[in-house]
Amino acid sequence: MALGATIHTFTVQLADVDRGVYDELALRVARHPSETDAFMLTRVLAYCLEYEEGIVFTEGVAATDEPAVLVRDMTGRVTAWIEVGAPDAERLHYGSRLADRTVVYTHRDPAKVMAPWAGKRIHDAEAIRLYAFDPGFIDAAVAAIDRRNTMTLSVTERELYLDLNGTSLSSAVHEHLID
């Protein structure tokens, strides 16, 4: 018998000073049995850091033809393709052709994530951005995850301040070009 997804809830107070986004979010996140807590938390952070009208979680690691997070406009057209983890070059190529903007958020070493992309055909590669956090940040935050989570996330000058269930952490959001 296959294991089902574990539901985690996140009540998020979001204050993204860089983008002028201030909102309270109530997120229900289904963590697939093969998905790590680090991947799930990175998915939640990507959602918050990219938050705008039309943003949704997809089926995550279970989705073969969609990224972890997707933004659609009111007509249904994909405007942002937001991958998490270490997607392969073919997924980035597909997403970049489909969406106006493609980004990747990773909880892994950015150099190791980008290495397999070298020399591969990726549409509009120079416009794709990879975002990573300080070493140890995601691991420290994962230790504070529960099934029901209260989170305050503030972003100022690409510095992220996170309070997750009473654990306070901070990290820069590092931007890498993939071309």
C-alpha positions in Angstrom: 0.0 0.0 0.0 1.4 3.4 -1.0 1.9 6.0 1.6 -0.1 9.2 1.2 1.1 12.8 1.4 1.6 14.4 4.8 -0.2 17.7 5.2 1.7 20.6 6.8 0.1 24.0 7.5 2.0 27.3 7.5 0.5 30.5 8.8 2.9 33.1 7.3 3.3 36.7 8.1 5.1 37.9 4.9 6.9 41.3 4.8 8.9 41.5 1.6 10.2 45.1 1.7 12.2 44.6 -1.5 9.1 44.0 -3.5 6.5 45.9 -1.4 4.6 42.7 -0.6 2.9 42.5 2.8 0.4 39.7 3.4 -0.8 37.0 5.7 -0.8 33.6 4.1 -2.5 30.4 5.1 -0.7 27.6 3.3 -1.6 23.9 3.2 1.4 22.0 1.9 1.2 18.3 0.9 4.6 16.6 1.4 5.0 13.6 -0.8 6.5 10.6 0.9 9.6 10.9 -1.3 10.0 14.6 -0.6 12.4 15.7 2.1 11.6 18.3 4.7 14.4 20.4 3.2 12.7 20.3 -0.3 9.3 21.1 1.2 10.6 24.1 3.2 12.5 25.4 0.2 9.2 25.1 -1.7 7.4 27.1 0.9 10.2 29.8 0.9 10.1 29.9 -2.9 6.3 30.4 -2.8 6.7 33.3 -0.3 9.6 34.9 -2.0 7.8 34.8 -5.3 4.3 35.5 -3.9 2.0 37.3 -6.3 -1.5 37.0 -7.6 -2.0 33.6 -9.4 0.7 31.7 -7.5 0.0 28.0 -6.7 1.8 25.0 -5.4 1.7 22.1 -7.9 2.0 18.4 -7.0 5.6 19.0 -6.2 7.9 16.0 -6.8 4.9 14.1 -8.1 4.4 16.5 -11.0 6.3 15.5 -14.1 5.3 18.3 -16.3 5.0 21.2 -13.8 7.5 22.9 -11.5 7.0 23.0 -7.7 5.4 26.4 -7.8 3.7 28.1 -10.7 2.2 31.5 -11.5 -0.6 31.9 -14.0 -2.3 35.2 -15.1 -6.1 35.5 -15.2 -6.2 34.0 -18.7 -4.4 30.8 -17.5 -1.1 31.6 -19.2 2.0 30.6 -17.2 3.9 33.8 -16.2 6.5 32.2 -13.8 8.0 28.7 -13.7 9.5 28.2 -10.2 11.6 25.1 -9.8 12.9 23.8 -6.4 15.9 21.6 -5.8 18.0 20.4 -8.7 15.8 20.2 -11.9 17.4 18.9 -15.0 18.2 21.0 -18.1 15.3 19.6 -20.1 12.8 20.9 -17.4 14.4 24.3 -17.4 14.4 24.4 -21.2 10.7 23.5 -21.2 9.8 25.9 -18.4 11.7 28.8 -20.0 9.9 28.3 -23.3 6.5 28.2 -21.6 6.8 31.0 -19.0 7.8 34.6 -19.1 10.2 34.1 -16.2 12.0 31.0 -14.9 13.7 30.7 -11.5 15.1 27.9 -9.4 15.4 27.8 -5.6 17.7 25.3 -4.1 18.6 23.9 -0.7 21.7 22.3 -2.2 25.1 23.5 -3.2 24.5 25.8 -6.2 27.7 24.8 -8.0 26.6 21.1 -7.9 23.1 22.0 -9.0 24.3 24.0 -12.0 27.1 21.6 -13.1 24.8 19.2 -15.0 23.4 22.1 -17.0 26.8 23.0 -18.5 26.7 22.7 -22.3 23.0 21.7 -22.3 20.4 23.4 -24.5 18.3 25.7 -22.2 16.0 28.2 -23.7 16.9 31.8 -22.7 19.4 30.5 -20.1 20.9 33.9 -19.5 17.5 35.1 -18.1 17.1 32.1 -15.6 18.2 32.8 -12.0 19.2 30.2 -9.4 18.6 31.3 -5.8 20.3 29.6 -2.8 20.6 30.3 0.9 23.5 30.4 3.3 25.0 27.0 4.1 23.2 25.4 7.1 20.2 27.7 6.9 17.7 25.2 5.5 18.9 22.4 7.8 18.5 24.7 10.9 15.0 25.7 9.8 14.0 22.1 9.0 14.7 21.2 12.7 11.9 23.7 13.6 9.2 22.3 11.3 6.1 20.8 12.7 2.8 19.7 11.2 1.3 23.1 12.1 3.7 26.0 11.7 3.7 29.7 12.5 6.1 31.6 10.4 7.2 35.2 10.1 9.3 36.0 7.0 10.8 39.3 6.3 13.0 40.2 3.3 15.1 43.4 3.1 17.8 43.9 0.5 17.7 40.1 -0.3 18.4 39.3 3.4 15.9 36.9 4.7 14.8 36.9 8.4 12.8 33.8 9.4 11.0 33.0 12.6 9.6 29.5 12.4 7.8 28.2 15.4 9.9 30.4 17.7 13.2 29.6 16.0 14.8 32.7 14.6 17.2 32.4 11.6 18.6 34.6 8.9 20.2 34.1 5.5 21.1 36.0 2.4 19.3 35.0 -0.7 22.2 34.4 -3.2 21.5 34.9 -6.9 23.4 32.9 -9.5 23.4 33.2 -13.2 23.3 29.9 -15.0 24.7 30.7 -18.4 
